[in-house]
Amino acid sequence: PSKIAYAILANSFPEELKEIEAALLAFRITKRDLGTQGGNKSDIPQNFSRTLRPSGWVESRIQGDLIVRLHEYDEQVLSDGKVQKVKRPDTKTQLIEAFTDRHKIDYVKGRVAFYFEWNSTKEKFDRDLHAFRAFHEFGLISSVVIVTRSDNLNLVLNKVPQLNKAGEETAETVKAKYGASTTRMNKLLYRLNAGLHEGCPVLVFGRTPKLIDDWEQT
């Protein structure tokens, strides 16, 4: 899926791709960012907002109504004995409001969607891919970019201390809040390989320890 998604972006949406690349290159965090409480609601997701929002990337969601009509038919016996169905006028119509009310996508510009999942439950990927598939099926987007944690970031999470509400280091590492069942690359790839995106082109990025400014690489 990533090769197709990149080809679509590079050939049809080069400006959007350039803005996404700029946001990815600008994404930097520190060990304090990792240790601060807040999970997916922390300041970490705001890295992309600061770059993408000023360029016109907006939050979007699909909502649509459904009109249901009941068609009724009478049977009329013809002179030759055959039975002919005769349709009655449509008299029963029902409007179901918000029949389609899909999960929002954080960043959409034109026909390109961008999503960042840092530290939520892995089931959020199911919800996200369902939303992307709906946007794609309705002809609203052509490609999606998803950013999440790489699996090798766990090496850092096992060592960085977690901070309490006062901002002080505790004896517990941040691994406790970035659990094995939270959103990260292998959880996403499993779902993509299973085809949950159903034809929606998806380009994925995993953020590695290299993005942590004060982490000494070994």
Secondary structure, 3 states (H helix, E strand, C coil): CHHHHHHHHHHHCHHHHHHHHHHHHHCCECHHHHHCCCHHHCCCCHHHHHHHHHHCCEEECCEEEEEEEECCEEEEECCCCCEEEEECCCCEEEEEEEEEECCCEEEEECCEEEEECCCCECHHHHHHHHHHHHHHHCCCCCEEEEEEECHHHHHHHCCCEEECCCCCEEEEEHHHCCCCCECCHHHHHHHHHCCCCCCCCEEEEEECHHHECCCCCC
